[in-house]
Amino acid sequence: MLLPTFKRPALLKRAIDSVRRQTLPDFSLLISDNGDDDETRGICERAVAEDPRIQYTRNERNLGAVGNIQKLIGSVVTSHYCILSDDDFLFPNFLEDAMDAFRESPHLGFSCSPVLFVDARRRRLERRNQDWRPGFHAPSLDSVHQMMRSHFTSTGVVFRRDIIDVLGGFHDFGDDRLFLTLVASIWPFHVTERMGAVFVVTEMSFSGQGGIGRQTSLPTLCDSLAANLSRIAQHVSSEFRSEVSSIFISTYVEYLRQRLRATGGQHAEDRGIARQFKSLEPAASWKTVRRAIREIPRLSARSVLQLATLNPAATSTRDEPIDDCMWAYLQGDVSQREPFLRAAAERFTSSSR
């Protein structure tokens, strides 16, 4: 288990606690600290002293959120891995459910659990991924489209180690939706019946700061699309390779639009972007990409994301306010762990069956 952290000691303590309380005890937890505060160090060093399954390192400099995750992925030596953000946490059954799936189907690429999604900005919560059928799913265009509509988050996913060798283990700039869509187009996967994790969005979290496109530089976007189209050409079945390429192109074009809109980019920047696309895999249809880039300022999100629109209505059962005991635990009060789990079970578990 990989746990990147940066200056959120109270929430980190909760995340570590949720790992140590897993019903499957056979795991190792690697914590990588991007910060320099003594409180985080103290929490981690106490956890290491109390539990030999935990290791802690502090980076000499801030590697950035994605860089910290990539550093952790580079240290994976186990047969499976998962990524837990320091502001998220796990239900006790998460690892046990995932590894049961791998034992039943050893060739799975990943096992994913529905998540309880918390919007701390609005103090609302909902159960995501309700539209997924529990059980085995083979690579297919249907699975690809459904993953784009109702993607799982890395917090609720256990991956097999082989994915690191083929795809790098994580998306270039932290997009769970695109990474899981690509993995689902190559490997079979399993969806568990029970919720496995809680994914929290705050004003300070990556997901809460205005969209991936706004936060990612133009060269990074272009290089990432080129790399992913190359991976698609190499590893995705020819039966639906062109459709997966189209989904990626349309999604990246929207991210490029977001970035240009955020930076006030003009046509000179558009031409610069277009030049970077000339190195793309030929199978990706350079003409299509060039035309899309040229039309960025005029395209609407609706037209650009025909194949890749996230449909919130398909991802959840209901959106509800958070009661006081649940809110206290979400704020880092670990004494409210049991009341939180009871409330989550009462309000959401029955609706998932």
N, C-alpha and C positions, 0 to 999 in steps of 0.2 A: 504494500500500500504506500502511495506516494502523497506526501502532504506538504505542499509549498505554503509558506506563511510570510506575512509582512505586517508587523506592528498591530496585531489584533489579539493580544494575549488572552482576554476573557473568552473570545469566541474560539480561539485555538484550543484552549483548555477543554471546552465542550466537544470539539471535534476529536481530540485525542481520547477523551472519555468514551465517546461513541464507538471508537475503534476497539478499545480495550474491553468493552462489554459485548463484543461479538460472540454469538453462540458457537461459532467455529473458531477455536483458539489457535489454529495453526496458521500464523501469518507473521510477517515482519512489517514494521512501519518505519519509513524513512522520512524524516522531517528536514526540509531545507529552508533556512531562514534568510530572507532578503533584507531584514532590518538590522538595527543596531541597539535595540532597547534591552535593558537588563531584565525587565519583567518577562518578556518572551523567553530569553535565555534561561531564566530561573525555572519557568514552567517546564521547559523541555528537558533541562538537566535533571529535575526531580523525576520526570516521567522515565527517563533513561535509567536512573538509579533504581526505580521501583519495578521496572519491567524490562527484562533482557531482550524482548522482541523489538524494542524501539531504539533507533539510532538518530542522532541529531548532528547536523552540520550548519555552520553559519558562513554565508558567502562573504568574501572579502569586499565585494562591491555589489550594489543592487543590479541584478541581472534582468529586471523586468519580470512581469508575471509569467509570460510565455517562456522566457529564457530560464526561469527558475524551474518550470515544469520540464523543459527539455533537458536540463541538467539532471534532474531526478530520473527521467526516463533512461538516460545514458548509463545509470548505475543499476538498472534492473538485471538481476541474475536469476530470478525465480521464473517458473513456467507461466505465470499469469501476473497481471498487475492492474491496479486501478488508481485513479487520481481523485483525491478528496481536497477540495478547497478549504481554507481555514475557517471560513464563515458558514460552511455547510456541515451536515452531520448525518450519521447513518442510523437506520433502525437495526436492532440487534440481529435480525435474521439475514441481513444483506449478504454477507460472505457465504453463509451456509446455503442459501438458495442458489447463489451463482455457481458454487462449486458442485452442488448436486447436479446442475444442468450439464456442467463439463464432464462429470463422471458418466452421465447417461449418454452424452454425445461428445466424445473426445475431440472431434474435428471442428467444433464450434470456433468461430473467430472471436465472439464475445457473448456475454450474457448481460442482459439489461433489465433493470427494475423500474417500474413506474415510480415517480417521485412526487412528493408533496412540495408544491411550489409556493414559496412565501414571498410576497411583495411587501417588504418592511416599510416601503415608502408610503403605501396606502393602508398598511396593517390589514391585509387581506391574504387569504390562502386558498389554494385549489389543488385538486388531485389531477396531475398530468397523465398523458398517455393512456387514457381510458379506452381509446378506440383500438388499441392493439390486442390481438388475440394471444392469450398466454400459450407458450409452447414453442415448438421448433419453426423456424422460418428459413427457407432456402433463398439464395440470391436470385432476385427477379426484378423486373421493372416495377411490379406492384409494390414490392418492399421498398424500392428506392423512392418511389413517389410518396409512400406513406411516411417514410423517414423524413422526407422534406416537409411534409405537413405536420407531423407530430413527432419530432425528434426527441430522443432521450438525452439526458445531460451526462457528461463524463462522471459526475458524482455518483450516478446510479449504474455504472457499467464496470464490469470486469473483463479485461481483454486478455487474449493469449499472447505470449511473448513474441511469437512469429510476426505479429503486426509491426513491431518495431523495425525488424529487418526489411520489410517490404515497403512500409509507408512512413516510417519515422516515429510511429507511436503516438503522435499528436498533431493536430493541425498547425500550419505555419504561424497563424496569428490567433489561435484559440477559438476557432469556430466549431463547436460541437456538432452543429447540424450538418455541415459539409463533411467533416471527418467521418461521422457515423454513416452518412449516406454513402460515402465511398467504400467504407469497410463492408456495409451491407450489400454492396454490389459485387463483392468479391468472395466473402465468406458467409456460411450459414451462421445463424445466431439464434438465441433463445430469449424469450420474454418471460420473466417470472410473474407469478400471480400476485404475490404480496408486494406492497410498497417497500423499497429498499433504502431510500434516502430522503433528506430534506434539502432542497435547493433554495438558497436565500438571496434575494436581490435587494441591495441597499443603494443609497446615493453614491457610496464609495466603491461599489463593486464594479467589475469590468462590464457586466451586463446592464448596469444601471446608468451608464455614462453616455448614452446617445447613439448607440449603434456601432457595429464593428467597422463599417466603412468610414465613419467619421474619425475613428481612432487609429486607423492603419494607414501608413504612408503609401503614396502611389507606387513607388518602386516595389515595395513589399507586396502589394496587391498583384501587380503584374507578374513578378517572379513566382508568386504562389500559384497563380492560375496556370502559368506555363508548366510548373512542376506537377500540378495535379492533372492537367490534361495528358502529360507524359505518362503518369501512373495509370490513368484510365486506359490509355492506348496499350500499355503493357499487360495489365492485370485483369481488366473487366472483360467479360465474355463478349464476343462479337455480336451476339444476339441483341444486346441492348447497349452497346458501347456508345453509339452515336447519341442515343437519348440521354445517357448520363453526361456526356460531354456538353450537350445543349443545356442541361440543368446547371452545370457548373458555370458555363459561359454567361448565362442569363443572370445568375446570382452575383457573379463577380462584377458584371456590368452595373448592377444596382449598387454594389459597394463602391465602385468607382464614381458613380453619380453622387452618392452620399459624400464622398471625400471632396469631390470638386465643388459641391454645393457648400460644404463646410469651409473650404479654403477660398471660395470665390474664383476658382480656376477658369481660365479663358481658353481660347482655341489653341494657343501655343502649347499649353499643357496637354490638350487633347492629342496634338500631333506627336508630342513627346511620348505619350502613352502608346500611341499606335506604333511608333517605331520599336518599342520594346516587345510588342507582340509578334514581330517578324520571326523570332526564333522559336515560335510555338510548333509543336508536333503538327505535321501536315494533316493528319487525320482530324485535327480539331477544326478544320475549315477556316483558314485564315480570312477568307473573304467575309464570312459571317461575323467574325470577331471585329474586323476592320470596320465593317458597316455599323456594327453596334456601337463601337467606340466613337465613330464620327457623329452618331446620333445621340450621344449621351445627354447633351443639354436639352434635347427635345423629348426624350422618352419619359413616359410616366412609369411609376412603380408598377402599376397594374399591367401595362403592356410588356415590361421587361421581365416580369416574374410569372409569366403564364404557366410555366411548369414547376415553379418553385415557391409559390405563395404559401406562407405559413398561415394556417387556418386555426385561430385560437379556439373556435367552437369545437374543433375536432380533438383538442388536446386535453380537455378536462371534463370533470363531472359537474362541478359547481364552484363558484367563487364565493367565499364566506368571510365574515369578519373573524379576527383572532381574539379569543377570550383572554382574560388576564393571566391565567396560569401558563397558557401556551406562550403568550407574549413575554413573560418573565424569562422563560427558558430560552426563547429566541434572542433575548438580550444578554444571555450569558449566565443566568442564575441556574447553576447545575443542580441545585436542590429541587428544582421543579421538573426534573427529568421524568420521573414516574407519572406525575399528573399530565405532562405533555403527551407521553406515549398513550396513556389511557384515553385522553381526549381525542387524539388522532385516530385511535382505533374505533372509538364510538362514532365519530363523525364521518369517517371515510372508508374504513375497511369493508363494512357491509356493502357499500355501493360498488366496490370493485369486483364483487363475485357474481 
